[in-house]
Structure formats: C-alpha cells, structure tokens
Amino acid sequence: MKKSEKVLLGIFAAIFIGVALIGGGAFAFRTYFEVQDEVELLRDRLGSMNLAVSQGTEWAEKNAWLEENAPGFTSNKDASAKLLETVTAAAQKHDLTIGGTELLERTRAIGTDGLPVEDEEESHFEKASIKTTLTGVSEQAFFTWLHTLQQPKSFIGITRLQINPAGSNKTINAEVEFTQFYHEKSVPKVTKN
C-alpha cells in the first residue's frame, strides 16, 4: 500500500470514526433527555400516589358519609315519587301552589350489545328528575322553598331553573327541574319456606 493510500485510508477512518462518534453522541444525548422526561413523569406520578395515600383516610370518611346519608330507592319510579312528594310538601309549607308537574324519564344511550351505556361521570349515583311549573308566586316564598329543598343531606339538586316576572308585587312565573340523586337498593328476594 502506498503512502498516499495509507493517508487516505487514515482520513476516511478518521471521518468514519468522527461520524460514528457524532451519531452515537446524538443518540446518547437524545436518549438521555428521553430518560430525563420519563424520570420527571415517574416523579410526578409518585407524588400524586403519595398524595392519594396521604388523603386516603379523608376520602374513606367522605365515602362513609355518602354511604350513610345518600338515600336509597329500589327503582327510579320510587325515587321520582318520593321526590315529587318532598317537593309538593315543601311547596305547601311555603304556601306555594304548583301549577303542573312532569316526571322526566332518564334516557340512556344504548350500546352495540343492546345494553345501556353507563356514563362515567354519573356512575356513582342514579338520578330521578321532575319538572314543576309555578305561576304568579311570591318571589320571597319561592326562593325560601328552593333553599329548603336544596340541602346537602337531601341529595336534591336544582338542575334547571327558568324565572320570568309575573307582574306586580314581586310575583314570578317559574319552571324548575329537581333531581334526586340516590343509590339503587336491591329488592330483597322472597322465598317460600
């Protein structure tokens, strides 16, 4: 091999080694930052897991309160009837006359298997809703009635409210949708002895 060939071979070898080192360095650099990102994600996940563990007793207490205080009904029909009874009794107590009531049926999307699809956001509670219409009622009595019904332990919420002035003396016309959130209780099986 001639001296010029050796020099060219040395130059090409140096270029090859340089390219390999630069490529290897870029790969190592990129891998290092990917590992750093993953370490950050794992550190965040560990922090959220530690927070969840530290708050475990608090959430267990909240769940126990829910289990103790959430009403239970065997069917949507029972829950709707109780809701209607509660709303009507509170209206009578506040001297309000309900012009009309309507039970609102809960519609559930049907999946490809023909069974109802369960919403993730509503999976903890079932709900029953009614719509009431009031005409020409006192504003003060109306809002006192709403406040009476919407208490934390009752699990009744006002999910829609439409108010229009009815004329003089601070009277209003209103349409209110109430929703009762509840746990569905299983019906006890009757057996013959």
C-alpha positions in Angstrom: 0.0 0.0 0.0 1.3 3.4 -1.0 1.8 6.2 1.4 -1.0 8.3 -0.2 -3.3 5.3 0.1 -2.5 5.0 3.8 -3.1 8.7 4.3 -6.4 8.5 2.5 -7.3 5.4 4.5 -6.4 7.2 7.7 -8.5 10.2 6.7 -11.5 8.1 5.8 -11.1 6.1 9.0 -11.0 9.3 11.0 -14.1 10.6 9.2 -15.9 7.3 9.8 -15.0 7.3 13.4 -15.9 11.0 13.7 -19.3 10.4 12.1 -19.9 7.3 14.3 -18.9 9.3 17.4 -21.2 12.2 16.4 -24.1 9.9 15.6 -23.5 7.9 18.9 -23.3 11.1 20.8 -26.5 12.5 19.3 -28.2 9.2 20.1 -26.9 9.2 23.7 -27.9 12.9 24.1 -31.5 12.2 22.8 -31.8 9.0 24.9 -30.6 10.9 28.0 -33.3 13.6 27.6 -36.0 10.9 27.0 -34.9 9.2 30.2 -35.0 12.5 32.0 -38.6 13.1 30.7 -39.6 9.7 31.9 -38.0 10.3 35.3 -40.0 13.5 35.6 -43.2 11.7 34.7 -42.5 8.9 37.2 -41.6 11.6 39.9 -44.9 13.3 39.3 -46.8 10.0 39.4 -45.1 9.1 42.6 -46.0 12.5 44.1 -49.7 12.0 43.1 -49.7 8.5 44.5 -48.2 9.7 47.8 -50.8 12.4 47.9 -53.6 9.9 47.3 -52.2 7.6 50.1 -52.0 10.5 52.5 -55.6 11.6 51.7 -56.9 8.0 51.8 -58.5 8.3 55.3 -60.1 11.6 54.3 -61.7 10.0 51.2 -62.7 7.0 53.2 -64.5 9.3 55.6 -66.2 11.1 52.7 -67.3 7.7 51.2 -68.6 6.5 54.6 -70.6 9.8 54.9 -72.0 9.2 51.4 -73.0 5.6 52.2 -74.6 6.7 55.4 -76.5 9.7 54.1 -77.3 9.0 50.4 -80.9 7.9 50.0 -81.6 4.5 48.6 -84.5 3.6 46.4 -85.4 0.3 44.7 -86.4 1.9 41.4 -86.4 5.2 39.6 -90.2 5.2 40.0 -89.9 5.1 43.8 -87.3 7.9 43.7 -89.4 10.0 41.5 -92.5 9.5 43.7 -90.6 10.4 46.8 -89.1 13.5 45.1 -92.5 14.6 44.0 -93.9 14.1 47.5 -91.0 16.1 49.0 -91.2 19.0 46.6 -95.0 19.2 46.9 -94.9 19.1 50.8 -92.3 21.8 50.9 -94.4 23.9 48.5 -97.4 23.6 50.7 -95.4 24.5 53.7 -94.4 27.8 52.0 -97.9 28.5 50.7 -96.9 27.9 47.0 -99.2 26.3 44.5 -97.5 24.1 41.9 -99.3 24.5 38.6 -98.0 21.4 36.9 -95.5 18.6 37.5 -93.9 16.3 35.0 -91.8 13.2 35.7 -88.7 13.3 33.5 -87.6 9.9 32.3 -83.8 9.4 32.2 -82.6 8.4 28.7 -79.6 6.2 28.4 -77.6 5.6 25.3 -77.8 2.0 24.1 -74.5 0.3 23.3 -73.8 -2.1 20.4 -74.6 -5.0 22.6 -78.1 -3.7 23.2 -77.4 -2.8 26.9 -77.5 0.7 28.3 -74.1 2.5 28.2 -73.1 3.8 31.7 -71.8 7.4 31.8 -68.5 7.6 33.7 -69.4 10.9 35.3 -72.7 9.5 36.7 -71.6 6.0 37.7 -71.8 6.6 41.5 -75.4 7.8 41.7 -78.7 7.1 40.0 -81.0 10.0 39.5 -84.7 10.8 39.2 -86.0 14.2 37.9 -89.2 16.1 37.9 -90.2 19.4 36.3 -92.5 21.8 38.2 -94.3 24.9 37.0 -95.4 27.7 39.2 -97.4 30.8 38.2 -97.8 34.1 40.0 -95.9 33.1 43.2 -94.2 35.4 45.7 -90.5 35.8 45.0 -89.5 35.5 48.6 -91.6 32.4 49.2 -90.2 30.8 46.0 -86.6 31.3 47.0 -87.2 30.1 50.5 -88.8 27.0 49.1 -85.8 26.4 46.8 -83.4 26.9 49.7 -85.4 24.4 51.8 -85.2 21.7 49.2 -81.6 22.1 48.1 -79.8 20.9 51.3 -76.7 18.6 51.2 -78.2 15.8 53.2 -81.3 15.7 50.9 -79.3 14.9 47.7 -81.8 17.0 45.8 -80.4 19.4 43.3 -82.0 22.1 41.1 -80.8 21.2 37.7 -82.7 23.7 35.6 -84.4 27.0 36.6 -86.3 29.5 34.5 -87.8 32.6 36.1 -89.9 35.3 34.5 -91.6 38.3 36.1 -95.4 37.8 36.5 -96.4 41.3 37.1 -96.6 43.4 40.2 -95.9 42.8 43.9 -92.7 40.8 43.2 -94.5 37.8 41.8 -92.9 35.4 39.3 -93.6 32.6 37.0 -91.1 29.8 37.3 -90.2 26.4 35.8 -87.9 24.3 38.0 -86.3 20.9 37.4 -85.4 19.0 40.5 -83.1 16.0 40.5 -82.9 13.4 43.3 -79.6 11.6 43.4 -79.6 8.2 45.1 -78.2 4.7 45.4 -80.2 1.9 43.9 -81.0 -0.6 46.5 -81.6 -4.2 45.6 -85.0 -5.7 46.0 -85.0 -8.4 48.7 -85.8 -11.8 47.3 -88.9 -13.5 48.6 -88.5 -17.2 49.1 -91.0 -19.9 50.1 -90.4 -21.9 53.2 
